[in-house]
Amino acid sequence: MQAQGKAKGSAAGNVLKLAAAAVVAGVLTAAIALPAVGGAGMTAKSGIDALHIGPEELDEPPLPEKTTLLDAAGKPIAQFYYENRESVSLDKIAPIMRQAIVAIEDFRFYQHGPLDIEGTTRALVKNITTGGVTQGGSSITQQYVKQVLYNKAETDEEKAAAVAPTVGRKLNEIRYAIALEQKYSKDEILNRYLNIAYFGASAYGVEAASKRFFGKHASQLNLAEAATLAGAVQDPNATDPNRGKSFRDRLLSRRNVVLDRMAELEIITAEEAAQAKKKKLGYKDKPIPGGCEESEFPYFCLYVRNEIEHDSQFGKTEKARKQFLARGGLTIRTTLDRKMQQAAEKAIRKYVYPSDKPVASEALVQPGTGAIKAMAASRNFGRNRKKNEMSINVIADTLHGGGTGFQPGSTMKVFTLITALKKGMKFGDGISTGGTFTANAYSDFKNCKGQNVGDPVTPLSNAEGGSGGFRTLQTGTWGSVNTFFLALERKVGLCDVIKTAKDLGIRRADGQPLHEVQTFTLGANELDPVTLATAYAALGARGKYCAPMAITEITDRFGKVTSFKPKCKQVLEPEIADATSNILEGVFTKGTMSGVGGIGRDAAGKTGTGDVSRTVWFAGYTPDLAGAVSLGDPRGPVRYPLSNRVIGGRHYGSVFGASIPGPIWKDTFLNALKGVPASKFVSPDMSRFGGCSQACAPKPKKKESSGDEDGRGRGRGPGNGPIDIFRPDGSPFGDH
């Protein structure tokens, strides 16, 4: 009895489903049999109103398209994408491709209205009688609607709803399809469908798929290739050729189905189909490099990516900025100069190997614009520790994907020198110092809040028992004498030195406020090469500071071009910059770089060495180019100093700024500036800076009330290296 009851109930249910199907099919037939614009006649109007079958405008957000980075000359260097897609116009898609997709997906596409009456009615009857969507029947217009809804969905729930197997979704597709066919021609709809469809192997749109599958443009596809791509859209995951042989076999089978269908519809002959079916699949598996890890210049790429992701002009939120980059279909022209980049890479690899734990980093910046011309490092970028790869942008600050930076040592003394010149000191003005330096009182050094930061307890001394004596702005700079610069910093005021450094763009690499301490002039703050190179570039530009710049132009998917200009400000009197450059030129001829030598044209710079060679630097510039080179161990320079190490295949007992960074800088500039006419520095105004206006002669040796102490003998580090400072117990203090 129960079985009979169930049978009767089941039969009744089937009758009801069939009746409902007949009603829906009848209404749809009445509605759809009308003109393609989706209008309704008197006999169908009530049914259409009941089901709300009428045109509904479809929101069509721009498709996610890849963004391409170009160097300064317009050559690609990287690309970003959420979906690997390149939208193209219909005339850039081979006619055989258009015929193949229509043949297999909707062969009556050019004859029917918003949807295929026969196919949709058949599918609806089947779906209602089975209680769900088990059969397709969608026209190409409807498929395009579904793709748009799926692409614009942001949550998993929205994506699921866009492809939900329900009659309600199918009816929504119809509403949107009616509106689309009122809005676009058939060719326009087909073009949009071919650009949005997913073909498998991470290829979205027919152009990207053609390149990925066959290494050619969609306009160049032949019959077999077109049939392959047309066959892939039905179930791209099941026929993804990247997933293995069985998937490629299924794709080959689908290709042949398409060829048979094209022959059946007399688009091609049976003989042409047979010939095409004899061909191998021909999948090329062309790489689609994306992101900075696969860029030829990963560190520069990282800088650009982070520049966009953190700059509000590219979007109000970080999410919006990331979408702008990965989905925007942008073409971004950058400042990268391949010749200069290659010069930096070659010079670095000569002195520091990719397998070395210490990493050498170099940034090249153009004076007068701030344009970053190169960013190079000795270690490859990546996350493979076994290959000794770097996973951070060691050349830049944390805002641009970098780490916490390295202490720059005596390269920071330049800002004390500039401050002294700003305050009226002349080349011959100087200070007598002892072999050690101790502040008289805590009040000897005040930070910019007026707080006392002097250290009257800890005496600081020069390396190797270096003595004190009278040093001028010139000789103190050429010898990089720490006690002299501590005394000079005290004389001109710590806060004023800090303000000078800030005016020239000096910021900590980790983004924290500068440490305003007594040893500021000795390099107490960690920096990155881009920041330091940009500061020195301002001297090459006669006091005009230009913020670091990596992007010059962005062209959006619609061809709109936005240009970016340098952000510059005159922060020093040109004459102050000229005088500074004149003194720093002597570093090559009379100072810590004299053992390395110059580059055959006007150049100025400064070495820097940290405590016991924990980090070493060189920063230098010409009127045409500035560069900063750092060397340190990213595992931690305190735990892993550079002394007594093998670097670049050579053993170093001690390492100084002139040992490795200086030669890297020199080799880089010799090659980077080949073919560039040599510019000259402007000679200093000797009526203003020549001679001396204060203490012009050495004072008698005596213990000064300032707290300086006499030392024993004079000394320099090996190879005319700069002088370190040490505590009385021999432990190092500060950088230089």
Secondary structure, DSSP 4 states (H G I P E B T S, - for coil): -HHHHHHHHHHHHHHHHHHHHHHHHHHHHHHHTS-TT----HHHHHHHHHHT-S--PPP-PPPPB-EEEE-TTS-EEEEE-SS-B----GGGS-HHHHHHHHHHH-TTTTTSSSS-HHHHHHHHHHHHHHTS-------HHHHHHHHHHHHH--SHHHHHHHT---HHHHHHHHHHHHHHHHHS-HHHHHHHHHHH-EEETTEESHHHHHHHHHSS-GGG--HHHHHHHHHHTSSTTTT-GGG-HHHHHHHHHHHHHHHHHHHHTTSS-HHHHHHHHTS-----------SGGGSSSHHHHHHHHHHHHH-GGG-SSHHHHHHHHHHB--EEEE---HHHHHHHHHHHHHHS-TT-SSEEEEEEE-TTT-BEEEEEESSPBSS-GGGT-B-S-TTS-GGGT--S-B--GGGGHHHHHHHHHHTT--TT-EEEE-SEE--SSGGGSB-TTS-B---SSS-EEEGGG---EEEEHHHHHHTT-HHHHHHHHHHH-HHHHHHHHHHTT---TTSSPP--SGGGGGT-S-B-HHHHHHHHHHHHTTTEEE--B-EEEEE-TT--EEE----EEE-S-HHHHHHHHHHHHHHHHTSTTTTT---SS--EEEEEE-GGGSSEEEEEE-SS-EEEEEEE-TT-TTTS-STTEEETTEEESS--TTTTHHHHHHHHHHHHTTTSPPP-PPPP-HHHHSS-SS--SPPPP---TTS-B--SS---BGGGBPPPEE-TTS-B-S--
